[in-house]
Amino acid sequence: MSDLLERLRGRGWRMTAQRRVVAEVLDGEHVHLTADEVHSRAVAKLPEISRATVYNTLGELVSLGEVLEVATDKRAKRYDPNAHRPHHHLVCARCGAIRDVHPTGNPLADLPATERFGFTVSDVEVTYRGVCPNCASA
């Protein structure tokens, strides 16, 4: 059983066939699928699943805090099941591939008080951009 499925079952989330398939599609490391990609993969497992069901399920998972909605550029939002381990993203500027990264240090502490403009900062998101090996060799 996937980590996401285990977390959802632990919360007592009603596990319909459609919800189970969406959670299975999102299982794995470095998963950052668009809603359309989730739907396409879900249909391969459960042909009768509708696009609306996939979108609604993704919305529920985001609301529950079990999946992150990631927008790293002007492309479609992506869904990241790695919601419980703090991380940043490494994004390919050409193909849009996304990898989770876990750099050491505390980026929140790296922002000097003089640059906080009176804000009480509670969170930070860092996106590293570059070119992935596949695009670099093409």
C-alpha positions in Angstrom: 0.0 0.0 0.0 1.3 3.5 -0.8 2.3 6.0 1.8 -0.6 8.3 0.6 -3.1 5.5 0.8 -1.9 4.6 4.3 -2.2 8.3 5.4 -5.7 8.5 4.0 -6.9 5.3 5.6 -5.4 6.5 8.9 -7.5 9.6 8.6 -10.6 7.5 8.1 -11.1 8.9 4.6 -13.8 7.0 2.7 -11.9 5.0 0.2 -14.0 4.6 -3.0 -12.6 2.9 -6.0 -12.2 6.3 -7.7 -10.4 7.8 -4.7 -8.1 4.8 -4.4 -7.1 4.9 -8.0 -6.3 8.7 -7.8 -4.2 8.0 -4.7 -2.4 5.1 -6.4 -1.6 7.3 -9.4 0.0 9.9 -7.1 2.1 7.3 -5.3 5.9 7.5 -5.6 8.9 9.8 -5.3 9.2 12.9 -7.4 5.6 12.7 -8.5 4.3 16.0 -9.9 1.5 15.2 -12.3 -1.0 17.7 -13.8 -4.7 16.9 -13.2 -4.9 15.8 -16.8 -2.0 13.4 -16.3 -3.6 12.0 -13.2 -6.9 11.6 -15.1 -5.2 9.8 -18.0 -3.4 7.4 -15.7 -6.5 6.8 -13.6 -8.5 6.0 -16.7 -6.0 3.3 -17.6 -6.7 1.7 -14.2 -10.4 2.5 -13.9 -11.9 3.3 -17.4 -15.2 4.7 -16.0 -13.5 7.4 -13.8 -14.6 10.9 -14.9 -12.4 14.0 -15.2 -14.7 15.7 -12.7 -14.1 13.0 -10.1 -10.4 13.3 -10.6 -10.4 17.1 -10.2 -12.7 16.9 -7.2 -10.6 14.2 -5.5 -7.4 16.3 -6.1 -9.2 19.3 -4.6 -10.1 17.2 -1.5 -6.6 15.9 -1.1 -5.2 19.4 -1.3 -7.8 20.6 1.3 -6.8 17.7 3.6 -3.2 18.7 3.3 -2.3 15.3 1.9 -1.2 16.6 -1.5 0.5 19.9 -2.4 -0.6 21.9 -5.4 2.6 23.1 -7.1 2.8 26.0 -9.5 6.4 26.5 -10.5 5.9 28.3 -13.8 3.1 29.3 -16.2 2.4 25.7 -17.0 -0.5 23.7 -15.4 -0.6 23.2 -11.7 0.9 19.9 -10.5 0.1 17.7 -7.6 2.8 16.5 -5.2 2.0 13.8 -2.6 5.2 14.6 -0.7 3.2 16.9 1.6 4.6 15.8 5.0 8.3 16.2 4.4 9.6 19.8 3.9 11.3 20.1 0.5 11.9 22.5 -2.4 11.7 21.9 -6.1 14.2 21.6 -8.9 12.6 22.5 -12.3 13.8 22.0 -15.8 13.4 25.2 -17.7 12.9 23.3 -21.0 10.6 20.3 -20.4 9.2 21.3 -17.0 10.4 18.1 -15.2 10.2 18.6 -11.4 12.3 16.9 -8.7 12.0 17.2 -5.0 15.2 18.4 -3.3 16.1 18.6 0.4 19.0 21.0 0.7 20.6 21.5 4.1 20.3 24.8 5.9 17.3 27.0 6.8 16.2 29.3 4.0 13.9 31.1 6.4 16.9 32.1 8.5 18.7 33.3 5.4 16.3 36.2 5.0 17.8 39.1 7.0 15.5 41.0 9.4 16.1 44.1 7.2 14.6 42.4 4.2 11.4 41.2 6.1 9.8 44.6 6.1 8.0 43.9 9.3 6.5 40.6 8.1 6.3 37.6 10.5 7.6 35.0 8.0 6.2 31.5 8.6 7.1 29.7 5.4 9.4 29.8 2.5 9.2 28.1 -1.0 12.4 27.8 -3.0 12.4 26.7 -6.7 15.7 25.9 -8.3 15.7 26.2 -12.1 18.0 24.7 -14.6 18.2 22.1 -17.4 17.7 18.4 -16.8 20.1 15.8 -18.1 17.7 14.7 -20.8 17.2 18.2 -22.2 20.9 19.0 -21.9 21.9 16.0 -24.0 19.2 16.6 -26.7 
